Amino acid sequence: MSRENLLREVTDPANRHDPYPIYARLREEPVTLLEDGSFAISRYDGISALLHDPRVSSDPHNNPALKDAAPPVTPFISKDPPDHDRMRRVAMRQFGPPSSPGLVGAQLPEIQRIVDGLLDDLQDRDRIDVAQDFSYPLPVNVICRLLGVPPDDEPTFHQWAGAIVAGVDASDQADGAELDTKRMEAQTAIVGYLGQLLQERRSKPRDDLISRLATDQSEDRMADLDIQITGTMLLVAGHETTVNLISNGTLTLLRNPDVLARLREEPELVVPMTEELLRFEPPVQYLPNRSTLADLEVAGTTIPKGSRVVLLLAAGNRDPDHFDEPERFVPDRRENQHFGYGGGIHYCFGAPLARLEAHVALLALARRLRNPRLVDDPPPYRPSPVLRGPQHLLVEADGID
């Protein structure tokens, strides 16, 4: 296949189980001009440079392929400075350091309680679906509790979030138009729901993120619609990538039983191992819709102003010019500066919480599953090539302690 069609190969569902050989072919050239006129960046240095370049925009209104369909209001991850910086600062003030330095760490007991409860509920089974029975319920419970969403409403949020995630890269999927319609319907539903929740919390505040944003009296506080859009972003981004991190991590451990055995004996290994999972099997494979605000040069190639740029994070994570033995899973790899959570000003807002959830979840699975075995390898994958992870991950075990 010609180079300009290689991204189509990445998006082909037949290659979802192992896109990495295609990424290796893309890395043969640091910049690939794709069939639609976009530019794919596949090597570590080029990706890193563009993640930090202010001439690369995340705003869909600056993207020639998206501007006509771009919504009038977007979350701060889809904005450029100065709006991005202001809104992110306001959100961070309610979510983490420096204003709320203990908020994420304080979630540990609740995360442990949810993890233990999920596994306790599965004790009478000899076969479980890690993706559906464990990886999904954990982060959706955590993010809903942080936002202030009542537990009874979580199943509805699951449906909405699933529709939004399925439509993230609709243009790269066969039924793209239908997926995009469902995505927009789900976004409208979540925004409306959060509008009602916002008014409730403003009149009767609680100890949750929506209440704190609703009652924020600072000069740079968010408008109500921005709070609703931010809440939607946190709900979706706050759990879908973590679902994939835990499922991909479990799959990788079961494929590497020596590492699984080591983790049982060395629980502190979970910290560097999670970083290696983020490099080796990143839950976000690429960033599909950045655009250039000026002519840029990457590795000798000029990318014209107004071009769509695709940053192939998963390809950069296995660049042999940056990582030793990049195709090997090394649980205690050092100097592991990966793109698992992106980079630059758009570095993942919820990365500390996602890491904590993954640490607790993977340790619990390693300790409590007796003689776990994969039923299907490879497992069936989700449709999305961007948010890549198993749709189902069937595991048999001799029991759950």
Secondary structure, 3 states (H helix, E strand, C coil): CCHHHHHHHHHCHHHCCCCHHHHHHHCCCCEEECCCCCEEECCHHHHHHHHCCCCEECCHHHCCCCCCCCCCCCCHHHCCCCHHHHHHHHHHHHHCCCCCCCCCHHHHHHHHHHHHHHHHHCCCCCEEEHHHHHHCHHHHHHHHHHHCCCHHHHHHHHHHHHHHHHCCCHHHCCCHHHHHHHHHHHHHHHHHHHHHHHHHHHHCCCCCHHHHHHCCCCCCCCCHHHHHHHHHHHHHHHHHHHHHHHHHHHHHHHHCHHHHHHHHHCHHHHHHHHHHHHHHCCCECCEEEEEECCCEEECCEEECCCCEEEECHHHHCCCCCCCCCCCCCCCCCCCCCCCCCCCHHHCCCCHHHHHHHHHHHHHHHHHHEECCEECCCCCCECCCCCECCECCCEEECCEEC
